[in-house]
Amino acid sequence: MTKILFICHGNICRSPMAEFVMKEMVKSRGVSDEFYIASAATSTEEINNPVYPGTRKRLAKEGISVAGKYAVQITRADYEKYDYLLAMDSRNIANMMRIFGSDPDNKICRLLDLTDKPRDIIDPWPCGDYDKTYDDVLEGCTALLKKIYAQ
C-alpha cells in the first residue's frame, strides 16, 4: 500500500484539496485499495477547523466532497508512517524539516517538484484564486500517480 500525506500551513485549503483530488483519481481508476491518502498542517492555528469554504466550493464543482475532514497537524511519527510527504510550498518544507528533524529517506518534496515545472502551489486563502490552486493540485497529483506507477 502506498501512503501519501499532503501538507500545507493550515490544512484547510491546499493540502485537503490535494488529498481529495488524489482520492478521487485513484477511485476513478479502481485502485483505492492500493493507497492510504491524508493531509495535515505544519501549524496549529487551524487544528479541528473544517476545510475552508473556497476549497469546498471549488471541489464541489468537480463532484468531490470533503465531508468529515478537519485540520490536523503533522507529527514526528508521520515520517515513518508515509511513503510520500508532499508539501504545497517551500515554506512548508522548512516547517516539516523542523518537525521531522531530517529526511534520510528522501520522502519530502513539493508536490509540483514531480512535474516538468517545479514551483510552489499558491495559497488561495489570501488571494482567492481557488481555480489556479486546483489546476496546480491536479497537475501535481497526475504527476505523482505517473511516478508511482512508473516504479
ABEGO torsion letter per residue (X at the ends): XBBBBBBBAAGABAAAAAAAAAAAAAAAAGAAAABBBBBBBABAAABGBBBBAAAAAAAAAAGBBABGBBBBBBBAAAAAABABBBBABAAAAAAAAAAAGBBAAGABBBAAAABABBBBBBBAAAAGBAAAAAAAAAAAAAAAAAAAAAX
